[in-house]
């Protein structure tokens, strides 16, 4: 799905905010991709994208992953931000997983208001 289509659907659902982060390649995720993506060209394209990335600590624990290069993530996040803005949606980049480019909170773990409906 293209970003424009996704933002349109998000806006149609009534959402005003969007939290974003790109895949951080951890060993278990890489293994899962290798097991589940039968298109070898696609798999190679995904894995190769991370070859020039950097290892980043994620959150407060011992977790880490390889991120896409910061300049690529910044370009992609800016595209998402501009597109979402056209639909009246504000974008928050997950600072837990992008701590090399932002200290922003995605507000996923700490809702901004008590109006949020519980999932369960």
MMTF fields as JSON, N, C-alpha, C and O atoms, coordinates in Angstrom:
{
  "mmtfVersion": "1.0.0",
  "mmtfProducer": "UNKNOWN",
  "numBonds": 479,
  "numAtoms": 480,
  "numGroups": 120,
  "numChains": 1,
  "numModels": 1,
  "chainsPerModel": [1],
  "groupsPerChain": [120],
  "chainIdList": ["A"],
  "bondAtomList": [4, 2, 8, 6, 12, 10, 16, 14, 20, 18, 24, 22, 28, 26, 32, 30, 36, 34, 40, 38, 44, 42, 48, 46, 52, 50, 56, 54, 60, 58, 64, 62, 68, 66, 72, 70, 76, 74, 80, 78, 84, 82, 88, 86, 92, 90, 96, 94, 100, 98, 104, 102, 108, 106, 112, 110, 116, 114, 120, 118, 124, 122, 128, 126, 132, 130, 136, 134, 140, 138, 144, 142, 148, 146, 152, 150, 156, 154, 160, 158, 164, 162, 168, 166, 172, 170, 176, 174, 180, 178, 184, 182, 188, 186, 192, 190, 196, 194, 200, 198, 204, 202, 208, 206, 212, 210, 216, 214, 220, 218, 224, 222, 228, 226, 232, 230, 236, 234, 240, 238, 244, 242, 248, 246, 252, 250, 256, 254, 260, 258, 264, 262, 268, 266, 272, 270, 276, 274, 280, 278, 284, 282, 288, 286, 292, 290, 296, 294, 300, 298, 304, 302, 308, 306, 312, 310, 316, 314, 320, 318, 324, 322, 328, 326, 332, 330, 336, 334, 340, 338, 344, 342, 348, 346, 352, 350, 356, 354, 360, 358, 364, 362, 368, 366, 372, 370, 376, 374, 380, 378, 384, 382, 388, 386, 392, 390, 396, 394, 400, 398, 404, 402, 408, 406, 412, 410, 416, 414, 420, 418, 424, 422, 428, 426, 432, 430, 436, 434, 440, 438, 444, 442, 448, 446, 452, 450, 456, 454, 460, 458, 464, 462, 468, 466, 472, 470, 476, 474],
  "bondOrderList": [1, 1, 1, 1, 1, 1, 1, 1, 1, 1, 1, 1, 1, 1, 1, 1, 1, 1, 1, 1, 1, 1, 1, 1, 1, 1, 1, 1, 1, 1, 1, 1, 1, 1, 1, 1, 1, 1, 1, 1, 1, 1, 1, 1, 1, 1, 1, 1, 1, 1, 1, 1, 1, 1, 1, 1, 1, 1, 1, 1, 1, 1, 1, 1, 1, 1, 1, 1, 1, 1, 1, 1, 1, 1, 1, 1, 1, 1, 1, 1, 1, 1, 1, 1, 1, 1, 1, 1, 1, 1, 1, 1, 1, 1, 1, 1, 1, 1, 1, 1, 1, 1, 1, 1, 1, 1, 1, 1, 1, 1, 1, 1, 1, 1, 1, 1, 1, 1, 1],
  "groupList": [{"groupName": "UNK", "atomNameList": ["N", "CA", "C", "O"], "elementList": ["N", "C", "C", "O"], "formalChargeList": [0, 0, 0, 0], "bondAtomList": [1, 0, 2, 1, 3, 2], "bondOrderList": [1, 1, 2], "singleLetterCode": "X", "chemCompType": "L-PEPTIDE LINKING"}],
  "groupTypeList": [0, 0, 0, 0, 0, 0, 0, 0, 0, 0, 0, 0, 0, 0, 0, 0, 0, 0, 0, 0, 0, 0, 0, 0, 0, 0, 0, 0, 0, 0, 0, 0, 0, 0, 0, 0, 0, 0, 0, 0, 0, 0, 0, 0, 0, 0, 0, 0, 0, 0, 0, 0, 0, 0, 0, 0, 0, 0, 0, 0, 0, 0, 0, 0, 0, 0, 0, 0, 0, 0, 0, 0, 0, 0, 0, 0, 0, 0, 0, 0, 0, 0, 0, 0, 0, 0, 0, 0, 0, 0, 0, 0, 0, 0, 0, 0, 0, 0, 0, 0, 0, 0, 0, 0, 0, 0, 0, 0, 0, 0, 0, 0, 0, 0, 0, 0, 0, 0, 0, 0],
  "groupIdList": [1, 2, 3, 4, 5, 6, 7, 8, 9, 10, 11, 12, 13, 14, 15, 16, 17, 18, 19, 20, 21, 22, 23, 24, 25, 26, 27, 28, 29, 30, 31, 32, 33, 34, 35, 36, 37, 38, 39, 40, 41, 42, 43, 44, 45, 46, 47, 48, 49, 50, 51, 52, 53, 54, 55, 56, 57, 58, 59, 60, 61, 62, 63, 64, 65, 66, 67, 68, 69, 70, 71, 72, 73, 74, 75, 76, 77, 78, 79, 80, 81, 82, 83, 84, 85, 86, 87, 88, 89, 90, 91, 92, 93, 94, 95, 96, 97, 98, 99, 100, 101, 102, 103, 104, 105, 106, 107, 108, 109, 110, 111, 112, 113, 114, 115, 116, 117, 118, 119, 120],
  "secStructList": [7, 7, 2, 2, 2, 2, 2, 2, 2, 2, 2, 2, 6, 6, 7, 7, 3, 3, 3, 3, 7, 7, 7, 7, 5, 7, 2, 2, 2, 2, 2, 2, 2, 2, 2, 2, 7, 7, 7, 2, 2, 2, 2, 2, 2, 2, 2, 2, 6, 6, 6, 6, 7, 3, 3, 3, 3, 7, 6, 6, 1, 1, 7, 3, 3, 3, 3, 7, 7, 2, 2, 2, 2, 2, 2, 2, 2, 2, 2, 2, 2, 2, 2, 2, 2, 6, 6, 6, 7, 3, 3, 3, 3, 7, 6, 6, 6, 7, 6, 6, 6, 7, 7, 7, 7, 7, 7, 1, 1, 1, 7, 1, 1, 6, 6, 7, 7, 7, 7, 7],
  "xCoordList": [0.852, 0.0, 0.896, 1.886, 0.559, 1.316, 1.006, -0.056, 1.939, 1.784, 0.516, -0.207, 0.252, -0.936, -2.221, -3.121, -2.29, -3.473, -3.609, -4.707, -2.492, -2.508, -2.971, -3.813, -2.429, -2.825, -4.301, -4.983, -4.794, -6.212, -7.073, -8.067, -6.7, -7.463, -7.394, -8.385, -6.222, -6.06, -6.96, -7.647, -6.954, -7.802, -9.271, -10.054, -9.665, -11.06, -11.516, -12.699, -10.564, -10.894, -11.012, -11.43, -10.631, -10.765, -9.51, -9.529, -8.43, -7.183, -6.562, -6.653, -5.941, -5.282, -3.773, -3.05, -3.302, -1.879, -1.42, -2.185, -0.159, 0.433, 1.829, 2.63, 2.127, 3.458, 4.175, 3.604, 5.437, 6.167, 7.552, 8.191, 7.987, 9.353, 9.57, 8.643, 10.793, 11.127, 11.64, 12.013, 11.656, 12.133, 13.577, 14.424, 13.848, 15.215, 15.54, 14.855, 16.572, 16.891, 17.669, 18.839, 16.993, 17.603, 17.803, 17.143, 18.694, 18.947, 17.68, 17.525, 16.782, 15.559, 14.646, 13.991, 14.608, 13.784, 14.375, 13.647, 15.693, 16.355, 16.069, 15.758, 16.174, 15.907, 14.457, 14.187, 13.532, 12.126, 11.892, 11.155, 12.511, 12.382, 12.908, 12.276, 14.055, 14.663, 13.777, 13.748, 13.06, 12.183, 10.849, 10.223, 10.413, 9.053, 8.924, 7.823, 10.012, 9.94, 10.521, 11.729, 9.652, 10.098, 10.724, 11.512, 10.372, 10.938, 12.363, 12.552, 13.347, 14.747, 15.274, 16.126, 14.773, 15.202, 14.691, 15.415, 13.458, 12.886, 13.632, 13.978, 13.878, 14.604, 15.978, 16.375, 16.698, 18.031, 17.943, 18.796, 16.935, 16.76, 16.565, 17.143, 15.754, 15.503, 16.782, 17.183, 17.423, 18.629, 19.76, 20.461, 19.934, 21.009, 20.827, 21.809, 19.591, 19.327, 19.964, 20.217, 20.219, 20.753, 22.278, 22.863, 22.914, 24.369, 25.153, 26.213, 24.658, 25.352, 24.713, 25.041, 23.807, 23.143, 24.044, 25.206, 23.496, 24.278, 23.508, 22.279, 24.254, 23.646, 23.2, 23.969, 21.952, 21.378, 20.735, 20.026, 20.994, 20.348, 18.895, 18.59, 18.008, 16.58, 16.014, 16.157, 15.376, 14.745, 15.769, 16.899, 15.356, 16.217, 16.87, 17.711, 16.509, 17.069, 18.325, 19.035, 18.592, 19.781, 19.505, 20.352, 18.35, 17.966, 18.659, 18.834, 19.048, 19.671, 19.302, 18.904, 19.44, 19.145, 19.901, 20.417, 19.967, 20.611, 19.537, 18.499, 19.805, 18.859, 19.28, 20.458, 18.312, 18.644, 19.502, 19.376, 20.356, 21.165, 20.284, 19.178, 20.786, 20.012, 19.525, 18.395, 20.347, 19.923, 18.739, 17.854, 18.725, 17.605, 16.346, 15.275, 16.474, 15.303, 14.761, 13.548, 15.642, 15.188, 14.415, 13.377, 14.907, 14.215, 12.844, 11.851, 12.801, 11.541, 10.54, 9.355, 11.003, 10.116, 9.579, 8.413, 10.405, 9.955, 8.875, 7.899, 9.05, 8.02, 6.708, 5.635, 6.801, 5.599, 4.954, 3.735, 5.768, 5.252, 4.501, 3.397, 5.107, 4.479, 3.184, 2.19, 3.203, 2.012, 0.897, -0.247, 1.225, 0.221, -0.378, -1.57, 0.45, -0.009, -1.136, -2.052, -1.063, -2.101, -3.459, -4.499, -3.443, -4.668, -5.022, -5.914, -4.319, -4.592, -4.07, -4.587, -3.057, -2.49, -1.099, -0.269, -0.852, 0.496, 1.269, 0.704, 2.558, 3.4, 4.392, 5.011, 4.523, 5.483, 6.457, 6.042, 7.733, 8.754, 9.102, 9.308, 9.164, 9.494, 10.948, 11.874, 11.135, 12.477, 13.16, 14.386, 12.38, 12.981, 13.844, 14.916, 13.353, 14.044, 14.814, 15.502, 14.715, 15.416, 16.169, 16.221, 16.751, 17.386, 18.626, 19.174, 19.059, 20.179, 19.721, 20.545, 18.404, 17.919, 16.826, 16.5, 16.256, 15.212, 15.104, 15.452, 14.611, 14.27, 12.758, 12.242, 12.058, 10.601, 9.98, 10.539, 8.832, 8.087, 6.997, 6.341, 6.813, 5.727, 4.41, 3.344, 4.486, 3.309, 2.539, 1.364, 3.188, 2.499, 2.387, 1.333, 3.464, 3.447, 2.879, 2.516, 2.795, 2.268, 1.221, 1.542, -0.028, -1.077, -1.135, -0.938, -1.407, -1.467, -2.736, -2.754, -3.785, -5.029, -5.654, -5.308, -6.574, -7.277, -8.456, -9.188, -8.651, -9.75, -9.499, -10.408, -8.268, -7.94, -8.724, -8.803, -9.295, -10.087, -9.166, -8.267, -9.375, -8.593, -8.864, -9.976, -7.847, -8.012, -8.709, -9.382, -8.557, -9.105, -9.992, -10.545],
  "yCoordList": [-1.178, 0.0, 1.238, 1.287, 2.215, 3.451, 4.326, 4.201, 5.205, 6.079, 6.931, 7.118, 7.44, 8.281, 7.513, 8.026, 6.284, 5.458, 5.151, 5.199, 4.837, 4.525, 5.735, 5.6, 6.908, 8.121, 8.436, 8.881, 8.213, 8.426, 7.518, 7.962, 6.261, 5.316, 5.676, 5.561, 6.11, 6.51, 7.704, 7.732, 8.692, 9.876, 9.497, 10.01, 8.606, 8.169, 7.452, 7.46, 6.836, 6.157, 7.14, 6.772, 8.417, 9.438, 9.696, 10.509, 9.031, 9.235, 10.572, 11.003, 11.214, 12.507, 12.43, 13.379, 11.29, 11.111, 9.752, 8.788, 9.703, 8.482, 8.32, 9.254, 7.172, 6.861, 6.008, 5.047, 6.356, 5.64, 5.203, 5.846, 4.098, 3.607, 2.57, 1.866, 2.489, 1.478, 0.227, 0.259, -0.854, -2.128, -2.015, -1.456, -2.54, -2.673, -4.152, -4.986, -4.456, -5.841, -6.477, -6.174, -7.349, -8.132, -9.545, -9.925, -10.332, -11.685, -12.525, -13.214, -12.482, -13.294, -12.806, -13.608, -11.504, -10.96, -11.342, -11.716, -11.249, -11.636, -13.104, -13.456, -13.949, -15.375, -15.603, -16.432, -14.864, -14.988, -14.541, -15.193, -13.439, -12.973, -14.031, -14.322, -14.599, -15.615, -16.856, -17.512, -17.173, -18.345, -18.087, -19.015, -16.835, -16.547, -15.774, -15.66, -15.25, -14.544, -15.45, -15.681, -15.952, -16.893, -16.185, -16.782, -14.909, -14.127, -13.707, -12.751, -14.422, -14.211, -12.836, -12.273, -12.293, -10.942, -9.904, -8.981, -10.058, -9.15, -9.274, -8.27, -10.501, -10.736, -10.071, -9.391, -10.263, -9.657, -8.136, -7.488, -7.567, -6.114, -5.597, -4.581, -6.299, -5.893, -6.003, -5.041, -7.161, -7.394, -6.455, -5.907, -6.271, -5.396, -3.953, -3.226, -3.528, -2.156, -1.855, -0.696, -2.889, -2.716, -2.843, -2.639, -3.171, -3.388, -2.148, -2.263, -0.967, 0.271, 0.933, 2.07, 0.222, 0.745, 0.7, 0.303, 1.109, 1.121, 0.382, 0.323, -0.172, -0.881, 0.148, 1.024, 0.03, 0.989, 0.247, -0.741, 0.741, 0.209, 0.644, 1.796, -0.273, 0.009, -0.018, -1.006, 1.074, 1.152, 1.201, 1.652, 0.73, 0.813, -0.519, -0.567, -1.582, -2.895, -3.181, -2.265, -4.464, -4.89, -5.122, -5.657, -4.73, -4.983, -4.011, -2.832, -4.533, -3.701, -4.274, -5.433, -3.451, -3.891, -3.037, -1.976, -3.49, -2.719, -1.86, -2.359, -0.574, 0.375, 0.744, 0.674, 1.135, 1.748, 2.978, 3.554, 3.39, 4.587, 5.788, 5.938, 6.637, 7.763, 8.697, 9.182, 8.956, 9.873, 9.311, 10.059, 8.005, 7.369, 7.444, 7.796, 7.113, 7.184, 8.602, 8.803, 9.587, 10.984, 11.369, 12.023, 10.973, 11.282, 10.62, 11.246, 9.354, 8.612, 9.154, 9.279, 9.479, 10.047, 11.404, 11.715, 12.204, 13.51, 13.336, 14.085, 12.352, 12.066, 11.664, 12.129, 10.807, 10.378, 11.577, 11.742, 12.416, 13.579, 14.528, 14.977, 14.826, 15.732, 15.144, 15.852, 13.872, 13.215, 13.198, 13.528, 12.818, 12.746, 14.118, 14.239, 15.14, 16.507, 16.898, 17.63, 16.413, 16.698, 16.128, 16.579, 15.144, 14.506, 14.932, 14.355, 15.946, 16.434, 15.532, 15.548, 14.749, 13.795, 14.269, 14.591, 14.309, 14.627, 13.324, 12.315, 13.362, 12.17, 12.288, 13.331, 11.194, 11.111, 9.977, 8.842, 10.285, 9.272, 8.618, 9.303, 7.309, 6.561, 6.825, 6.362, 7.57, 7.876, 6.683, 6.656, 5.697, 4.498, 3.76, 3.246, 3.72, 2.978, 3.871, 3.369, 5.164, 6.099, 7.126, 8.303, 6.678, 7.596, 8.289, 9.196, 7.866, 8.545, 9.747, 10.563, 9.867, 10.993, 11.803, 12.901, 11.288, 12.049, 11.609, 10.485, 12.529, 12.184, 12.253, 12.186, 12.388, 12.48, 11.191, 10.105, 11.332, 10.171, 9.852, 10.75, 8.578, 8.161, 8.08, 7.942, 8.165, 8.148, 6.834, 6.794, 5.767, 4.475, 3.894, 3.387, 3.967, 3.364, 4.293, 3.833, 5.589, 6.559, 7.419, 8.478, 6.965, 7.732, 9.173, 9.421, 10.127, 11.528, 11.877, 12.858, 11.105, 11.417, 10.144, 9.033, 10.338, 9.178, 8.778, 7.847, 9.478, 9.167, 7.904, 7.39, 7.408, 6.24, 5.037, 4.777, 4.315, 3.141, 1.939, 1.729, 1.159, -0.038, -1.091, -1.193, -1.868, -2.917, -4.151, -4.874, -4.393, -5.604, -5.287, -6.196],
  "zCoordList": [0.0, 0.0, 0.0, 0.73, -0.798, -0.874, 0.344, 0.954, 0.687, 1.849, 1.721, 2.699, 0.535, 0.323, 0.633, 1.298, 0.143, 0.397, 1.881, 2.436, 2.513, 3.934, 4.747, 5.635, 4.45, 5.168, 4.945, 5.868, 3.745, 3.454, 4.32, 4.895, 4.413, 5.23, 6.714, 7.436, 7.157, 8.563, 8.858, 9.879, 7.959, 8.138, 8.106, 8.905, 7.197, 7.104, 8.371, 8.711, 9.061, 10.316, 11.484, 12.582, 11.223, 12.258, 13.065, 13.989, 12.739, 13.483, 13.102, 11.953, 14.06, 13.849, 14.044, 13.74, 14.557, 14.827, 14.325, 14.289, 13.941, 13.415, 14.011, 13.964, 14.558, 15.064, 14.027, 13.511, 13.715, 12.677, 13.136, 13.969, 12.566, 12.723, 11.626, 11.227, 11.151, 10.155, 10.842, 12.014, 10.118, 10.619, 11.092, 10.395, 12.261, 12.755, 12.678, 13.27, 11.957, 11.641, 12.791, 13.024, 13.487, 14.562, 14.021, 13.054, 14.618, 14.102, 13.945, 12.936, 14.914, 14.826, 13.698, 13.034, 13.49, 12.41, 11.063, 10.144, 10.945, 9.692, 9.383, 8.245, 10.39, 10.21, 9.774, 8.906, 10.381, 10.014, 8.575, 7.835, 8.178, 6.791, 5.825, 4.809, 6.143, 5.279, 5.167, 4.126, 6.239, 6.234, 5.548, 5.035, 5.536, 5.095, 3.787, 3.249, 3.275, 1.992, 0.92, 0.866, 0.078, -0.954, -2.158, -2.892, -2.358, -3.457, -3.068, -2.316, -3.582, -3.183, -3.582, -2.894, -4.694, -5.103, -4.112, -3.741, -3.691, -2.701, -1.38, -0.759, -0.956, 0.283, 0.229, 1.175, -0.862, -1.011, -0.96, -0.355, -1.58, -1.584, -0.159, 0.226, 0.611, 2.0, 2.82, 3.474, 2.79, 3.593, 3.176, 4.027, 1.877, 1.384, 1.826, 1.974, 2.04, 2.484, 3.832, 4.162, 4.597, 5.953, 6.024, 7.088, 4.924, 4.95, 5.339, 5.954, 4.997, 5.369, 6.584, 6.925, 7.23, 8.416, 9.63, 9.547, 10.755, 11.988, 13.08, 13.067, 14.014, 15.131, 16.161, 16.558, 16.586, 17.517, 18.68, 18.492, 19.872, 21.067, 21.033, 20.725, 21.348, 21.296, 22.711, 23.431, 23.095, 24.409, 25.523, 25.333, 26.689, 27.865, 28.22, 29.118, 27.547, 27.843, 27.043, 26.628, 26.83, 26.095, 24.619, 23.904, 24.169, 22.789, 21.84, 22.148, 20.677, 19.645, 18.292, 18.177, 17.282, 15.925, 14.936, 15.287, 13.712, 12.656, 12.0, 11.565, 11.938, 11.364, 9.954, 9.604, 9.156, 7.877, 8.178, 9.258, 7.266, 7.513, 7.881, 7.362, 8.779, 9.297, 8.196, 8.261, 7.194, 6.133, 5.347, 4.93, 5.149, 4.441, 5.299, 4.804, 6.581, 7.467, 7.535, 7.479, 7.654, 7.72, 6.462, 6.551, 5.3, 4.044, 4.0, 3.626, 4.383, 4.349, 5.365, 5.057, 6.575, 7.592, 7.139, 7.38, 6.495, 6.004, 4.94, 4.914, 4.068, 3.055, 3.728, 3.342, 4.722, 5.444, 6.138, 6.088, 6.784, 7.509, 6.562, 6.873, 5.41, 4.437, 3.883, 3.725, 3.596, 3.058, 4.095, 3.785, 5.316, 6.38, 6.666, 6.949, 6.591, 6.847, 5.883, 6.259, 4.652, 3.66, 4.071, 3.591, 4.954, 5.421, 6.845, 7.467, 7.358, 8.708, 9.805, 10.922, 9.503, 10.465, 10.874, 10.024, 12.186, 12.658, 12.867, 13.289, 12.566, 12.616, 13.77, 13.981, 14.503, 15.601, 15.293, 15.058, 15.296, 15.053, 16.385, 17.386, 16.389, 17.604, 17.998, 17.333, 19.082, 19.572, 20.231, 20.34, 20.67, 21.268, 20.244, 20.566, 19.008, 17.964, 17.008, 16.119, 17.167, 16.286, 17.116, 16.76, 18.222, 19.145, 18.578, 19.204, 17.412, 16.76, 15.94, 15.526, 15.699, 14.905, 15.605, 15.154, 16.693, 17.394, 18.846, 19.208, 19.661, 21.048, 21.228, 22.344, 20.094, 20.089, 20.617, 20.463, 21.233, 21.679, 20.667, 20.14, 20.406, 19.514, 20.28, 19.679, 21.603, 22.48, 22.447, 22.811, 22.017, 21.991, 23.395, 23.777, 24.157, 25.484, 26.548, 27.631, 26.264, 27.221, 26.521, 25.982, 26.528, 25.843, 26.351, 27.54, 25.446, 25.808, 26.568, 27.312, 26.4, 27.094, 27.635, 27.234, 28.544, 29.105, 28.229, 28.566, 27.094, 26.186, 25.366, 24.715, 25.401, 24.598, 25.084, 26.284, 24.156, 24.479, 24.652, 23.837, 25.688, 25.914, 24.854, 24.336, 24.538, 23.531, 24.097, 23.362, 25.38, 25.959, 27.14, 27.759]
}
